Amino acid sequence: MSLNILVLGNGGREDALVWKLSQSSTVNKIYVAPGNGGTSSNKKATNVNLGINVTDFDALKQFAVDNDIGLVVPGPEQPLVDGVTDVFKSIGVPVFGPSAKAAAFEGSKVFSKDFMAKHDIPTARYANFSDYETAKKFLSEVDYKVVIKADGIAAGKGVLIPNDMQEAHEALRTIMIERQFGDAGNSVVIEEFLEGDEISILTISDGYSFFNFPPAQDHKRIGENDTGLNTGGMGAYAPAPIATKTLLDEIDKKIIKPSIDGMRKDRLPFVGILFTGLIITESGPKVLEYNVRFGDPETQTVLPLLSDATDLAQVLLAAAENRLDSVEIGIKENTFATTVVLAAGGYPEAYNKGDKITIKNSELPKDDTYIFQAGTTVNNGVLQTSGGRVIVGTATASTLEQAVKNAYQVVDRIDFKNKYFRKDIAHRAFKHIQNTKQSITYADAGVSVDNGNLFVDKIKAKVKSTQRPGADSDIGGFGGLFDLKKAGYDTEDTLLVAATDGVGTKLIIAQETNIHNTVGIDLVAMNVNDLVVQGAEPLMFLDYFATGSLDIKIASDFVSGVADGCIQSGCALVGGETSEMPGMYPAGHYDTNGTAVGAVNKNDILPKIQEMNEGDILLGLKSDGVHSNGFSLVRRIIAHIGLPWDSECPWDSSKTLGEAILVPTRIYVKQLLPSIREKLLLGLAHITGGGLVENIPRAIPSHLQAHVDMSNWDVPEVFKWFGKAGNVPLEDILKTFNMGIGMVLIVKKENKPRVVELLTKANETVYEIGYLTKREENAHGCIVTNAFDLY
C-alpha cells in the first residue's frame, strides 16, 4: 500500500471513482479536492480544502509534492482544458488525463468537428461560425433540421435542439447575442440533426492502445419520456441492448480506433478517458461529440461492471505512464447496471440547498447496490444537499429489468425535501426487448379511464355552483348547452362573442410550488376580460386540462379555481375536457386552455371608434399584480437572483414568493357591466401582453393617440422589484407588465363622474391616467410620460 492518489472534483463521478480506487490493495491514501459528503465517508479518502480552478494549480502542485502523490485523476473537464495535466507532469507526477492541447477535443466543438472531417470519422454535416450574421444567413438557407452547439464548455448544457427554424434562430441568438453560455458561445457549430438512439462509450487510452467500457445510454432531459430542459444527466444504464456485438465492432473499427490513431498522428496523443457520444442512424453509427473525461452519470453506471480482479488504480496509472497493455481489465459477464439520479426540486433551474438527506441504510438491498453522492456536504455531522444533482442509486443484476428495479429500490430509501427523479430510466432499452405475448392495456399506456371518471365525480358539485339563468352547469355529457332567451337576450338583436386563451408559463410556477387553485381563476380572467372589452356579458365557459398523468387532487384544485373565476364573472362552467397524454407531457406537468362565450346587443358593441374624439378621458382600474403575462421574464429574473419559491416575498413579507407571484388575474366583468349597460363607455382595453403601450391603441382609432401619465397612480412594488432585480430596460418593462393598471376605460369627460361612482361602488380603485389627443403621422399609438426613476 504505497500509492497516494489525488482526485479532482466534487460530483457523483468522483465519488464513484474514489469508491473503486479505494478497493485497490496498492492504494495507501486518496485525497479528494474538494470532494463531497460521499468521498468524506470513505475510509481511505480525505477531502482537502483546495479548489481546482486554474488559479488553484500552484497550490495543487505543492500539495502533490508535500503528500507524495503518485497519480492524479481529474474528474471535470475544465481543469483539463485549463492545463492541469501539464502542471503535474512538469513535476513528474503521472496524470490520468489529456494535455491541454488534447483537451481541446471537448473544449472546442469546432476543433473536434474539424478533426472528424480530417480523419473521415462519421459525423453529421456541419458548419462553424464565429460571426452571428454569417451564421444567421447560413441557418436561413439550410433545408434540414439542425442542432446548434456553443463551441466551448457550457456545463453540458450548450447543445440546443430547436423544433423548427424559428426556434433555431432563437437558439442562435441565445448563444451568440444574449451570451447565455458566456465565452463558450464565441463560436458555434450548426450541424444536421440526426435521428436515432444515442449511446456513450468511455474509452481508457494511453495514446496507443485502448479499452472500451460497455456502451451506456444517458438520459439528459429532466422529464419522463425525454421531455423538458437538458440536464447534466438524470440516469443511465449499461450495456445498452441496442449496441450489439456487430455494431460495437463497427464502432471500434470506424470510430474509436481512427480517433485514437488520428489524435496521435496529429501529435495530440490522448491519455485518459475519451468519452464518445454516438447516435445510431439508419446509415450507421455517427459521432455527436467527444468529451475528455469520465461521464456523469455514466461513470457511476459502468464502474460497478468492472470485474473484481480489475485494479482500477493500477489501470489508470498504467494508462498515465503509456503502458496500458501491461495491465488486465475485465468486465463482469451477463451483468447490467442502472443508475437513477435524485435531483433537488427545480433543477436544472433554481433549486434549494442545505436540505437534510436521510438514507435508510438498514433497509437497502444487501448485494450489488450502491449509493454515490454528488451535490452533498456534511454540516455539523448532518448530510445536506449542496447541488442540483444530489445523489444517485445504482444497482447491478443479471438482467436489465432487475437492475432497474433494484436501482429504484435504492432511490426509495433516500429522502430529502422536494427530491425529484425520473421514473423511466432505461425506457428506451425496453423498446428493443420484444415480448410478443404481452397484452398492452390503455392503463399500461399510462391512461386511466377510471381516474378520469373519479375526477369528474369529484368536481361536479363545484361546477354546479356556477349555475346561472340559461345554463344548468352540469358536466359529464358530450357538450354544454345554453339558452339565450332564459338569460334575457332577444336573439334577433344579439351577437355571440367568443374568446379563447391560456395561462402561459405562469403554469410552470404553479407546478413548481404545488399551488394549483389560483391559475384556474387566471384562465377564466384572461378570457372573460377579453369578452367584456367588446361590451359582451360572459355567459358560459369551457376548460381544457391536459397532463401526462392525471393527479386527481391537482386537477380538482385547478378546476375549483376555474369555477371560482366563473362565479366572479357570472358565467356558467358548462363543460370541458380532461386529457391524459403520457409522452406528450412529463409527469407532474400540465397545460390548459379556456373558451368563453358571451352576448352583446348589436348596438352596444365596443369599442365605439366613431364616437371617440380628442379630449376623451382614460380611466385605469387597479391590477392585482403581474396577472398572467410576462412570466417568461419573471422566471428568468427569479432564476437569475436565485430565490426559491418558498422564500419570503421581497415586496410582500406576508407571503412566500410563490404565493405572491401566483395572485390571480383580476376579473373586471361584474364591475364594468353597469357602466356598459348605461352606455357610458366608448371603449375598453384589457392590459395583457404588450402592456399599456400596445393594448390601448387596439381600442382607439388610428387618428388618435393615447397619452398616459404614470404619475397619476402608484406603481406597485412588485414591478419596481422586478425592474431593479433584472435591470430591465424601461421600454421592455412597459411592453411586458401592466404596471398596476389591469383595465383601461375610454370615456367622455361628462360621463366620468357616473362611471367612477359605479366602479367605486363595486370596490374598484379608479385612476384618471390620461386622455386622447390627435395622432401625428408615424407617431406611436400610446405615449407614456413620467415613467422615469421607477426603479
N, C-alpha and C positions, 0 to 999 in steps of 0.2 A: 504494500500500500504506500506508494511513493508519489503518485501523480496528483498534483493540485490543479484544479480547473477553475477558470473564471468564465461564468456565463453572463452575457449582457442581455438585459431585458427584464420585463416585469409582467408578462402575459401568460396565458394558458399554455402557449407553445413552450415557454421557458420552464414552466412547472413540470411539463411532461418530459422535457429533456433532462432536467435535474433528477427526476424520478428514475429514468432509465440509466443515466450515467452513474448514479449512486449505487447501482447494482453491481458495478464492476469491482472485482476484488483488487484491482490495481489502483483504485482511486482512494486517495487519503482524505482530501477535503475539496468541497465545491463552494466557491464564493459566487454570489449572485448580485449583480449590480443593476438596478436597485432591488430586484426581487419583489415578492408579494406575500400574502398570507400563507399560500401553499408552500412556497420554497422555504419559508422560515420554519416550517414544521418538519422538514426533512433532517434526519439525524446527522447526515454527512454535510449538510449545506448550512451556509451562513449568509444572510443578507448583509450587504455592505452599502453604506450611505454614499454612493458615488453615482453621478449622472453618466449618461452615455452619449451626450451631445458632443459636437466637435470641440467645444470649449472645455470639455472634461477629459480630453485624451491624455494630457500630460499627467493628470492625477491617476488615471487608469494605468498608464505606463509605469509610474512609480510604484503603484500598488502591486503590479505584477512582479516587479523586481524584489520588493520587500517581502512578498509572500511566496516566492519560489514557484510562480505559476508556470506549469509545463504545457498548458493548452488553453487557448481562448476560444469560446464558442459564441459568436454574436447571434442574437435572435432577430431583432428587427432589421429592416433594410437601410434605414437612414444612416446609422453608423458605418455600414459597409460602403454606401455611396460616398460618405464623407472621408473615407480612407482609414478606418480604424485598423484594418488588416495590415496596412503598410506601417502604421505606427508600431505595432507589436513586433512585426518581423524585423524592424530596424534594430531591435534589441535582442533578437534571436529567439523570440517566443513563438512557437507554432500557432497558427490561427486556422480554424476550420471556417473559412470564408474567403470570397474572392477579393482581389485587389480593387482599389478604387476604379481603375480603368475597366476592369471586367464587370464591376457592379453596375456599369452603365447599361447593361442588358435589362436591368429593371429601372434604373434611374432615368432612362430616356427611351420612351416608346419609339421615337423617331429613329434612334440608333439601332434598336433591336429589329425594327421592321426592315431597315436597310440591310442589316446583316442577313436576315432571312432571304431577302431578294437576291443578295450576292451569292448565297450558298444553295440556292434552289430548294429551300426548305418550304414546304407547302403552307401557305397562309392566305388570308383574304386580300383582295385588291385594296389598295390604299393610296393615299397621298398625304404628304406632310406640309404643314403651313406654319409660318411664324407671323404672317400678316393677316389681320382679320378680314379685310375687304377681299383679298385674294381667296381666302378660304370660303367666304360667303359666296363669291361668284362661282367657285367650283361646286359648292353644295347645290346651287340653283340649277346646275347643268347635269348632275348625275341622275340616272334613271333606275337606281336601285336603293333599297333601304340601307341605312348607314348606322354605324356606331361611331361616336365621337369620343376621343380619348385625350385627356390632358397629357402632355408629353412627360412631365416629371412625376414625382411621387406625391400621391394625394390620399394617403391612408387607406388605400383600397377602394376609394370612392370616386376616382377621377374618370371612370368609364360611364358614359351616358348613352342610353339606348332609346332614342326617340321613336315614337309610334308612327309619325308622319313627318313631312318636310317642314311644317310649321314648328313642330316640336324640335326638329333638328336645328333649325335656325335659332330657336330659343336656347338650345343646349350650347351651340357655338358661342352665342353671346354671353351665356352664363360663365363659360370658361375663359374667353379671351377679353371680354369687355368688363363684365361685373367682377371677374377675378375671384370666383368662389373658391378656387383651389390655389390662390396665390401665384407664386412664380412657377408652379407646376404647369400653369396654363400659358406660359410664354409662347409655347408652340403646341400644335395639336396634330393628331393623326385622325384623318377621316377615312374610315375603311368600310368595306362592304359588310353588311350584317349577314352572318351565316346561320343557317338553320341546322339544328341537331342537338344531341346530348353532349354536355361538357364533362370532361374528366380532367383530373390533375395527376401528373406523375412527378414524384420527388426523386431526384437522381443524385446519389452521392458520387462526386467526381474528384479525382486527384489531378486533373488536367490531361490525363491519358486514358486510364481505364475508368469504368463507372459501374454503378449498381443501382437498379431501379427498385423503389418500393412498390408495393401493389397499387394499382390505379385507384384513386379516390374520387369521390364526387361531392362537391361542396354545395351549400345552399346559401346563396348570397342575399336573397330578398328577405325582408323582415316578416312577410306574411305567408300564410299557408298557400300552397299551390303556386309558389314563386311569384307573389304579388307584393306591391309596396316598394319602399325605398331599399336601396342597396345597403348592405352592412359589411362588416369585416368577415362575416360568416356565421350562420346560425346552426350549423351542424354538418356532419359529413359521415360517409360510410365507405368501407373498402373491404375487399376489392369490388369494384363496380361490375355487375354482371354483364353490362354491355361490352366491356373490354375483354373479348375472347382472346385465346392464345394467338389465333391468326392475326387479329387486329393489333395485339401488343407486338408481335414480330414485325408487322409493317411499321408501327410507330418507331420501334428501335432502329430499323433499317433506314427509314426515310427522314426521321426527325431527330431522335436523341443522339445517335452516333454522328450524323452530319453536324449537329450543333456542337458537340464536344470537340470534334475534329476541326470544325471551322473556327472555333474560338482559338484553338492552339495555333492554327495556321495564320490567323490574324494577329499573332503574338499577344493573345489575351488568354493564356491557359486558365481554364476555370477550375478553381479549387473550392469545394464547399458543396452546398445543396443547390442544384439547378431545378427550380420549380417550373415545369412546362404546363401551361394551361392549354388544353386541346379541345376542339369541337369535332364531333364525328358527323361529317356531312355525307350526303349521298355519294359524293365523289371521293370520299376517303377522309382520313384524319387531317386536320389543319391546325396550325399553331395560332392561338389567340394572343398569348403573351408569355414572356419569360419573367420569373422572379428569381432572386439570387439568394434566397434564404428559405428556411423551413416555413411551410404554410401554416395558417391557423384558421380553422381547427383541424386541418389535415394531419398535422404532427401528432395531436392527441389521439388520432384515429389509427395511424399506421405504426407508431412505435410499439403499441401492445401486440402487433403482429410479428415483431421480431422474435426469432427463436430464443429460448432461454440460454442457449450456448453462445449467442452473439454478444460480444462485449462492445457496447456502443462507444465507450471511451476510447478503446484501442482502435476501433474502426475510424473514428473521427481524427484521431492522432495520426493514423497511417495515411489518411487522405491529405491531411495538412502537410505531411512530410513526403508527398508524392510517391507513396508505396502502397496504394490501396490493395494491390494484388497480393500483399503479404498477410492479409487477414481473412478470416472466414465470416461470411454474412449469411444468415439463414432466415427464412420466413416460415412461420407455423403453417402446416398443411391443413387444408379443409377448415379454415378459420376465417370468420368475418368479424369486422369491428364496426361499431356505430358510436358516434359522438353527438350529443344534444347540448346545445349552448343555452344557458339561462342568462337572460339579459335584464337589465334594470328597465322598469316601465318607462316608456317614452323614447328609448333608444331606437334608431340611431340619431334622434334629435335630442331635445333637452331631457335629462333624467336626474334622479336624486342620487346623492352619495351619503355614506355614513349610516346606512341601514344595517341592523344586526342580521347576521346569517346564522341559521340553525341547521346543523347536519345531524340527522338521526343515525349515527354510526352503528348503533346496535341493531338497527333494522335493515342495514344494507345487505344485499346479496353477498354471500361469502366469497365466491370464486369468480374470477375473470371480470370484475367490475372495478372501475377506477373513478376517482374524482380529481380533476385538475383545476386549480384556481387561476383566475385571470385578473379581473378588476377587484381585488380584495386587499385588505390591510388588517393588521391586528392592532387594535387601540385599547390599551389598558387590559389586555388579555381577552378582548372581545373581537371576534372576527366580523368585519364590516365590509360593505360594498364600497368600492372606490373607482369603479369604471362602468362603462356601458355594457360590455360583455363580462359578466361577473364570474361565472364558474361553469364547468361542464361535467356531464356524466357520460362515461364511456363504458362500453361492455364488449366483450368478445364471446363468440359462440360458434357452434358448428354450422349454423345456418344464419342467413342474414335476418330472417324473421325473428329468430330468437335473440340475436344481438340487439335488434331494435327494441324488442320487448324488455330486455334486461336493462338497456340504457334508460328507458323511461321509468323503470323501477327505481333506478338511482335518482333520477330527477325528482320523483315523488317524495324522496326523503331529504330533499334540500329545500329550505324555505327562507324567504326574505320578503320584505314589503314590495308589492307590485311586481313580483317576479314574472317574467314573460319568456315563453319558449314556444317554438314551433312544434306542432303535434304531428307533422307529416314527414319527418326526416326519413329519407330513403324512398319516398313515394315514387320517384321516377324509376327506381330499380325494380319495383314491383310491377311496373308496366311490362317489363321484359320477362317476368316469371309467369308462364302460361299455366292456367288451371282450367281446362275446358269443362270440368264437371261442376264448377262453381255456379250457383244461381245468384244473380245480382238483382236485388230489390231496389225500389225507389229510396228506401231508407239507407241502403248500402251506398247509394249515390250521394247521400248527405241531405236528403229532403224528407222531412217528417210531416206527412199529412195529418197525423193525429195531433201533433203540436200546433199545427195551423188551426185546426178546429177548436182546440182548447183555448187558443189565443182569442178567437172570435167570441167564444162564450164569455171570456174574462172581461172584454171591453164593451159588451153590449149595453150594460147599464149606464156606463159613462157616455156612450154615444147617444143613448136615449135622452139624456139630459139636454141635448142641443135641439130638441124638437121645437118647431115653430109653425105658425099657420102656413099651410101649403106643403109641409113635409112631416112625416112621422119619425124620421131618423132611425129607422130600423135597418140593420145590416144583416148580411148573410145570403141575400138574393143575388141576382145577376146584374142589377143596376139600381140606381136611385131614382125615385120619382118626385116630381114637384108640380103642384097645381098653382098656376099664376093667379087665377081668379080668387082662390082661397087666401092668397097673400095680398089681395086688394088691388090687383092690376087689371086694367082694361086691356085685353090682349091686342086690340086693333091699334092702339097708340103706344104700345110697349115694345121696346127693343131689349134683347138679351145682350149682355156684355160678359165676356169670359176672360179670365186671366190664369196663367199657369206659371209657376216659379218653383224654385228650390231654396234651400238654406245655404248652400255653398260650403266652404271649408270650415265654417263655424261648427259643422257636424264633427269634425276631427277632434275639436276641443271637448265636445260633449262626450265623445268616446274615450278620450284620454283621461277625463275627470270622472267618468261614470255618472254624469248628471244628464239625464235624458228627458226630463219633464218640462223643459223650457223651450227646446228647439221646435217642438210641435206648435207652440204659440208663434214662434218666428215664421214657420211655414205658412200659417194662416195669415199672419200680418202682411207678409210680402205680397200675397195675392189680393186680399180684401182692400188694402190701402191703394193698390193699383186700380181696383174697381171704383172706389169712391171718388177718385180724382176725375172720373168720367161722369160723375153725378149719379152713379148707379148704387142701389142698395144691394149688398150681398145677400143672396138667398140660400144658396147651397154650396157645399164644399165636398170634394173627394180627395183622399190622400193616397199616396203610393209609398210603400215601405219595402225596400229591397235589402237583403242581407245574405251573407254566406251561410250562416247557421242561425236559425231562429231562436233567440233568447226571449222567452215569454215576458219576463219582467221588463227587459229593456224596451221591447216593442210596446208593452202596455203603458209604460211611463211616457213613451213618445206619443202614443195615440191619446193618452189622457191630456197631454199638452195641446194636441190638436183640438180636442173637444173644448178645452178652456178657451182657446182662441176663437172658436166658433161661437161660444156663449158671449164673449166680449164683443164680437162683431154682429151678433144677431142672426147668423146664418146656421143652417142645419147641416150636420155631418151626415150625408145620405149614403155614403158608400166609400169604398176604397179597395186597394189591392195590397196584399202582403205576399211578397215573393221571396222564396228561399232558393238561393242560387250558389251552391258551393262551386268554387272555381272562378266565379266572377268577382266575389268579394272575399277577403281573408276573414278568418274567424274574429268576431268582436267588432267588425266594421259593418256599417250600413249606409245607405243613401236614401234620399226621399225626394218626393215631388208632390205638389198640390195643385189642384184646379178649383177655382171659384167661379161661380156663375151668378150674375146679378141682373137687375132690371132697372130701366130708366125710361121715363116718358120721352117720346121723340123730341119734344120741345125743350127738354131740360138737360140735354147732353152738354157736358163740359169738356173742354173749355169753350167759352163764348168769344172766340177770337175776334169776331167783327165788332164786338162791343167794347173792346179794350182800347184805351187811349193813354196819352201822356198824362202823368199825374195820378194814375191809379196806384193804390197802396198795396204793398206786400206785407202780409202778416205771417209771422212764423210761430209754429207750435213746438213746444219743447220736446226734445227727444229723451229717451230713457238711457242713452249711452250710445254705444257703437252700432246698435241694431244688427243688421245681418250682412253688411258689406265691408270690404276691406280686410277680411280675416286672413288672407294670404300674407298681407303686410303685418297684421297683428302677430301671427305665429312666427314670422321671420324675426320681428323685433324681440319677442319673448325669448326665442331660442338664442338670439344674439346676447341678450342680457344674462340668460342662464337661470331665470327664475322658474322654480317648479310651480305647477298649478295649485298646489295646496299651501303655498306660502301666503303670508298676509298681503292683501292687495295694496299696492303703493298709493293709490288715490282714494281708497275707502277701507279703513282699518277694520270695519265691522264685518268684512267679507274676506274669503280667500280670493286669490287671483282668479281661479277658475270660476267661482260663483259670480264675481263681479263682471267678468267678461261675457258670461252667459246670460246676463239680464236680457230678457227677450225684447224684440222689436215692439214698440208701442203701436197699438191699434187705435186709429182715429175715427172709425166709422160712425159709431153712435153719437159722438161729439159733433160731427160735421153735418149729419143728416138734417137737423133742424134748420141750419143756415141754407142748405141746398133746397129744402122744401119751401122756404120763404123766398127763394130766388135771389139771394143776397150775394152769391159768389159769381165771379167771372171765370175763375179757373183755379185749379189746384195742382201742385207739384209734389209728388212723393219723393223725398230726398234719399235716394239709394246710391248705387254705384255711379260715380261721376260727381257726387256732392252737389252743393248749391249751384256751382258754376255751369254744370252741364244739364241739370234737371229742370231748373226754372225756365231756360229757353225753350224747352219742349212744350211748355204750356202757354207761350205768348207768341204773337205774330212776329214775322221776320223783320218788320219795320220798327219794332220797339225793342228797347234794351232795358234789362233789369239792373238797377243799382242797389246793392246790398251793403249796409254799413254794419260791420261786425262789432262796433262799439255799442250797439243797441241791445246786446244781450251778453251775459257772462258765459264765455266758452267753458264747458265743463272740464274739470281737471283731468279726466281720462284722456282727452285729446291732447292736452298740453304735455301729459306724461309721455304718450307715445311719440309725439313730435320731437321731444327732447331726447328720449331714450334711443330713438332711431336716427336722430339728426336728419329728420325727413324734410326735404325742401318744401317751402311754403306752398308752392304751386302744386306739388304732389299731394300734400295732405288735404288741400281744398278740393281736389278732384277724387279723393278716396273716402273721406269720412263726412258725416253730416254736420259735424262741428257744433252739435247741440240743437239743431233745428231738424225735426223729422218730417214736417209737412209745411208747405208754403201756400198761403191763400192770396189770391189776387182779387181785390175788392175796390169798389168806388169809395171815394172819401166819405160820401154821405151815408154809406152803409156800414162803415167801420164801427160806430158805437153799438149797433144792434148785434153785429157779428161777435164783437168782443164780449158783449153781455151774455149771449148764448153759450159761447165757449167757456167763459168763466164759470157760468152756472154748471157746466159739465166737468168742472175741475181741471180745465186745461190752462196751462201757462201760456199767455199770448204776448208776443213782442211785435212792435212795428219795426220791421227790419229794413224797409226800403221802399222804392217806388219805380214806376215805369217812366222812361223818357224816350226821346227819338233815338233811333239807332243809325249811326253813320255807316256809310258803305265800308264793308270789310271789317267792321268792328265786332267784338265779341258780343254774344247774346246776354252775358251777365258780367258785370263788373263788381268786384268785391273791394271795398275800401276799409281802412283802419284794421288791416289784418296783420300789421307788423307787431313785433315783440310778443307774439303769442306764447313762445317758449324759448 
